[in-house]
Amino acid sequence: MEQEIRFCASADGTRIAYATYGERDGTPLVLVESWFYSQQAEWGNPQTRILLERLAEGRPMVTFDRRGKGASQREVDDVSIDSQVADQAAVVDDLGLERFDMLGYDALTSVPYAARYPDRVARLVLWAPWAQGEEITTPEDTRRTVELALSHWPAYRRMLATEGFRNGPAELQRWFSNMIRDSASPQVAAKYIEFEGSVDIRPFLPQVQAPTLVLHPRGLRHVPAAASQRVAALIPRARFVALDGDPSMVFLESARFTGIVHEFLDEERTPRRTVQRSGGSGLVTILFTDLASSTALTQRLGDAGAQELVRAHNAIVREALDASGGTEIKHTGDGIMASFPTASGAIECAITIQRAVAERNDPDLQVYIGLNAGEPVAEEQDLFGTSVQLAKRLVDHAEAGQIVVSNVVRELAAGKGFLFADIGEVVPKGFEEPVRLYEVRWQD
């Protein structure tokens, strides 16, 4: 995947730079980033490039540089809501996009666009949004920040980098500071600081018609959770989700973040998911796969190497699901959850996955699989209930290359030619009663 920068003209003639990534098919995703980001700098950094690649997985994606930034026209006077909404309109019009999803790291412009063009925005994701400048700053603090940017540009950049990546790593903080230095002027930064300190998008919030997911990381200091909750409360079809962990996880643990985003965007849209919207789903067998710890893999292999393993895992599992008639329910960040109408079909799929992994002969690619059967509740294109929870817990008792199943799966597959080894009884986390587990002897 390569980055190709193109240009279009906004309503006032300002030149806007944009790029496209990902697949040709599917609902496009338009990424609206904060003003201080540069799409070329992000693509050139391995950690942020992984995030872009994961967001673009399985769909077309569009990024663009805000006016005054990056490859877009640098000399600008107007950074108002109207001008920035016009920039977004110019990009999607130039690409001929009629309907698309939107991920707004900056709600101050993505919300007004979604409100003004309800027929074009299908689904909206907002990252740590706020509606009024006074929720994150004061007029005096805005004035001081503008003075800092204009008179002590390096100090302002360091402050922004430390705020964005409070827990490091130091190299990412340096990259962030250098990105701002290379892609914007202090004068443009001052305009955006004043814009953010005085803006009020509350009138737009009730006009947003798209289903909306509002995400807020716990521990984010410069945007209070209450501010993001108020945004969600004023959007008619919005959900609010608080995320645990370091706020920098968008970059450092992007598999988790992108998994949440894709799951929301693909609701009622992904052909694989054919479970009922509500009520009982009947007897099904649930399969969970899991990779070795993504954090440990990233530390050992680096972001790019770890992402290659995730891609390899996804390709192997999905090919096996297609061959065995399984239904992918969701991507869990480190694995995939799927359902099957028969236990034998689920076991065959699990064996196919482990054989494909073994054939790769890659010691870093280790897959754990757990299977359970029951009658889960199907709702909103997902499966819930005790049978699902137990299937997920069985993965915790598997070793690399193992397929661990509950006794009910073994009994349902009796007489189908599979070999099972008794592991014994365990009490899975969250359960009170012991459960007898079996290993599928696929190598025999």
DRENMILUM-537379 format. One record per residue (C-alpha): residue number from 1; x, y, z. Coordinates in steps of 0.2 Angstrom, whole numbers. Layout:
DRENMILUM-537379
  seq   east  north     up
  NUM      X      Y      Z
...
END
This chain:
DRENMILUM-537379
  seq   east  north     up
    1      0      0      0
    2      7     17     -5
    3      2     34     -1
    4     -3     45    -16
    5     -6     64    -13
    6    -19     72    -23
    7    -26     90    -23
    8    -43     99    -24
    9    -49    117    -22
   10    -61    121     -8
   11    -75    134    -10
   12    -64    149     -6
   13    -50    142    -18
   14    -39    135     -4
   15    -29    120    -10
   16    -32    104      0
   17    -21     89     -1
   18    -29     72      2
   19    -24     53      0
   20    -33     37     -2
   21    -29     20      5
   22    -36      2      6
   23    -48     -8     -4
   24    -59     -2    -19
   25    -75    -10    -12
   26    -84     -6      3
   27    -91      9     12
   28    -77     22     12
   29    -70     29     28
   30    -66     48     29
   31    -53     52     43
   32    -54     69     50
   33    -39     72     60
   34    -34     85     72
   35    -26    101     64
   36     -8     97     70
   37     -7     81     61
   38      1     79     44
   39     -4     64     33
   40     13     62     25
   41     22     62     42
   42     10     49     49
   43     13     38     34
   44     32     40     36
   45     31     34     54
   46     30     15     57
   47     19     17     72
   48      6     29     65
   49      7     20     48
   50      1      4     56
   51    -14     13     63
   52    -18     20     46
   53    -16      3     38
   54    -27     -6     51
   55    -41      8     49
   56    -40      5     30
   57    -41    -14     31
   58    -56    -21     21
   59    -62     -3     15
   60    -57     12      5
   61    -50     26     17
   62    -47     45     14
   63    -36     56     24
   64    -33     75     21
   65    -22     89     28
   66    -31    103     36
   67    -30    120     28
   68    -13    128     33
   69     -5    111     36
   70      6     98     28
   71      4     98      9
   72    -12    108      9
   73    -10    127      6
   74      0    134     20
   75     -5    153     20
   76    -23    154     26
   77    -33    167     35
   78    -49    158     39
   79    -51    142     49
   80    -69    144     54
   81    -81    130     54
   82    -89    135     37
   83    -72    135     29
   84    -66    118     36
   85    -83    110     32
   86    -81    116     14
   87    -64    108     14
   88    -71     91     18
   89    -85     93      5
   90    -72     97     -8
   91    -62     82     -4
   92    -77     70     -5
   93    -84     78    -20
   94    -67     77    -29
   95    -67     58    -26
   96    -85     57    -31
   97    -90     49    -14
   98   -109     49    -12
   99   -110     40      5
  100    -97     36     18
  101    -92     33     36
  102    -82     46     46
  103    -70     45     60
  104    -67     62     68
  105    -52     64     79
  106    -59     82     78
  107    -77     84     82
  108    -77    102     79
  109    -78    100     60
  110    -84     82     58
  111   -100     85     68
  112   -105    101     58
  113   -101     91     42
  114   -112     76     47
  115   -126     88     52
  116   -126     98     36
  117   -124     83     25
  118   -135     69     34
  119   -138     60     17
  120   -119     57     15
  121   -113     52     32
  122   -118     34     35
  123   -109     31     52
  124    -99     43     63
  125    -85     39     76
  126    -79     53     87
  127    -63     52     98
  128    -64     62    114
  129    -75     76    108
  130    -80     92    116
  131    -93    104    111
  132    -88    121    118
  133    -70    129    120
  134    -74    133    138
  135    -75    115    142
  136    -56    112    139
  137    -49    130    142
  138    -52    148    147
  139    -50    164    138
  140    -34    168    148
  141    -27    151    145
  142    -30    152    126
  143    -22    169    126
  144     -6    162    135
  145     -6    147    123
  146     -6    158    108
  147      8    169    115
  148     18    153    118
  149     16    147    101
  150     20    164     93
  151     35    168    104
  152     42    151    110
  153     38    139     95
  154     49    124    101
  155     42    125    119
  156     24    125    113
  157     28    110    102
  158     36    101    116
  159     21    104    127
  160      9     98    114
  161     19     82    112
  162     20     79    130
  163      2     81    132
  164     -2     69    118
  165     10     56    123
  166     11     59    142
  167     19     42    146
  168     31     42    131
  169     40     34    122
  170     52     49    120
  171     55     45    102
  172     36     47     98
  173     36     63    107
  174     51     70     97
  175     43     64     81
  176     27     73     86
  177     35     89     89
  178     45     88     73
  179     30     84     63
  180     22    100     69
  181     38    110     66
  182     39    104     48
  183     20    105     43
  184     14    121     51
  185     19    139     55
  186     17    147     73
  187      4    159     65
  188     -7    145     58
  189     -6    136     75
  190    -11    152     84
  191    -27    152     73
  192    -32    135     77
  193    -29    138     96
  194    -40    153     95
  195    -53    143     85
  196    -53    128     98
  197    -55    140    112
  198    -70    149    106
  199    -79    136     96
  200    -97    130    100
  201   -104    116     90
  202   -119    112    102
  203   -132    118     89
  204   -126    105     77
  205   -126     90     88
  206   -145     87     88
  207   -145     88     69
  208   -133     73     67
  209   -144     58     60
  210   -130     45     58
  211   -128     32     71
  212   -113     38     81
  213   -100     30     93
  214    -92     42    105
  215    -75     35    112
  216    -66     43    127
  217    -50     35    135
  218    -50     35    154
  219    -35     46    160
  220    -36     59    146
  221    -33     75    155
  222    -36     89    142
  223    -53     83    137
  224    -64     78    152
  225    -75     63    150
  226    -90     73    155
  227    -88     84    140
  228    -88     69    128
  229   -103     62    137
  230   -112     78    134
  231   -108     77    116
  232   -115     59    115
  233   -131     64    125
  234   -135     78    112
  235   -133     67     97
  236   -150     57     94
  237   -142     40     89
  238   -126     40     99
  239   -117     28    111
  240   -103     33    123
  241    -89     20    127
  242    -75     24    140
  243    -59     15    136
  244    -47      9    149
  245    -28     11    147
  246    -16     24    141
  247    -24     37    130
  248     -9     35    118
  249    -16     17    114
  250    -23     24     98
  251     -5     23     92
  252      3     11    103
  253    -11     -3    104
  254    -20      1     88
  255    -27    -16     85
  256    -39    -14    100
  257    -44      3     94
  258    -47     -1     76
  259    -56    -17     81
  260    -69     -7     90
  261    -70      5     76
  262    -73     -8     63
  263    -85    -18     73
  264    -96     -2     75
  265    -94      3     56
  266    -98    -15     50
  267   -114    -17     61
  268   -128    -23     49
  269   -117    -22     35
  270   -104    -36     35
  271   -111    -51     24
  272   -102    -63     35
  273   -113    -59     50
  274   -129    -68     47
  275   -135    -70     66
  276   -152    -64     70
  277   -154    -47     77
  278   -163    -52     93
  279   -169    -67    102
  280   -162    -85    103
  281   -151    -91     90
  282   -153   -110     92
  283   -139   -122     96
  284   -123   -116     88
  285   -105   -119     92
  286    -94   -104     96
  287    -76   -103     91
  288    -63    -91     98
  289    -45    -89     91
  290    -32    -79    100
  291    -14    -74     96
  292      0    -73    108
  293      1    -57    118
  294      0    -43    106
  295     10    -32    118
  296     24    -45    120
  297     24    -47    101
  298     26    -29     98
  299     40    -27    110
  300     49    -41    102
  301     46    -39     84
  302     41    -20     83
  303     25    -13     76
  304     27    -18     58
  305     32    -36     62
  306     17    -38     74
  307      5    -31     62
  308     11    -44     49
  309      7    -58     61
  310    -11    -51     64
  311    -13    -50     45
  312     -7    -68     43
  313    -19    -74     57
  314    -34    -65     50
  315    -31    -72     32
  316    -29    -90     39
  317    -45    -89     50
  318    -56    -81     37
  319    -50    -93     23
  320    -55   -108     35
  321    -71   -100     39
  322    -76    -98     21
  323    -71   -116     17
  324    -81   -123     32
  325    -97   -112     32
  326    -93   -103     48
  327    -99    -85     52
  328    -87    -72     58
  329    -95    -63     72
  330    -82    -50     76
  331    -63    -47     77
  332    -58    -46     95
  333    -41    -36     92
  334    -30    -52     95
  335    -42    -65     88
  336    -58    -69     79
  337    -75    -75     86
  338    -85    -86     74
  339   -101    -97     75
  340   -106   -113     67
  341   -122   -123     65
  342   -113   -139     69
  343    -99   -144     81
  344    -91   -155     68
  345    -90   -140     56
  346    -82   -130     70
  347    -69   -143     74
  348    -65   -145     56
  349    -62   -127     54
  350    -51   -126     70
  351    -40   -140     63
  352    -39   -131     46
  353    -33   -116     55
  354    -20   -125     66
  355    -13   -135     51
  356    -11   -119     41
  357     -2   -110     55
  358      9   -126     57
  359     13   -125     38
  360     19   -107     39
  361     33   -114     52
  362     34    -96     60
  363     38    -98     78
  364     31    -80     81
  365     14    -85     74
  366      5    -95     88
  367    -14    -98     89
  368    -24   -103    103
  369    -42   -110    100
  370    -57   -113    111
  371    -74   -121    107
  372    -90   -122    116
  373   -108   -125    111
  374   -125   -119    117
  375   -139   -107    114
  376   -133    -89    115
  377   -143    -74    113
  378   -141    -65     96
  379   -143    -46     96
  380   -136    -32     86
  381   -126    -44     75
  382   -117    -51     90
  383   -119    -66    101
  384   -120    -65    120
  385   -123    -77    135
  386   -115    -90    146
  387   -110   -101    131
  388   -101    -87    123
  389    -92    -83    139
  390    -86   -100    142
  391    -80   -102    124
  392    -69    -87    127
  393    -62    -93    143
  394    -57   -110    135
  395    -44   -101    125
  396    -36    -96    142
  397    -33   -115    145
  398    -26   -118    128
  399     -8   -119    123
  400      0   -113    107
  401     -7   -125     93
  402    -20   -132    104
  403    -39   -134    101
  404    -48   -135    118
  405    -66   -140    118
  406    -80   -142    131
  407    -88   -159    134
  408   -104   -153    125
  409    -94   -150    109
  410    -85   -168    111
  411   -102   -176    113
  412   -110   -167     99
  413    -96   -172     87
  414    -96   -190     93
  415    -94   -203     79
  416    -87   -190     67
  417    -70   -197     67
  418    -61   -184     79
  419    -49   -189     92
  420    -50   -181    109
  421    -39   -181    124
  422    -46   -178    142
  423    -38   -163    150
  424    -48   -164    166
  425    -59   -152    175
  426    -55   -133    177
  427    -65   -119    185
  428    -64   -105    171
  429    -62    -87    177
  430    -80    -80    181
  431    -88    -97    183
  432    -92   -106    199
  433    -93   -124    193
  434    -79   -135    186
  435    -80   -139    167
  436    -72   -154    159
  437    -61   -150    145
  438    -54   -160    130
  439    -40   -157    117
  440    -43   -161     99
  441    -29   -172     93
  442    -28   -164     76
  443    -10   -169     73
  444    -14   -187     75
END
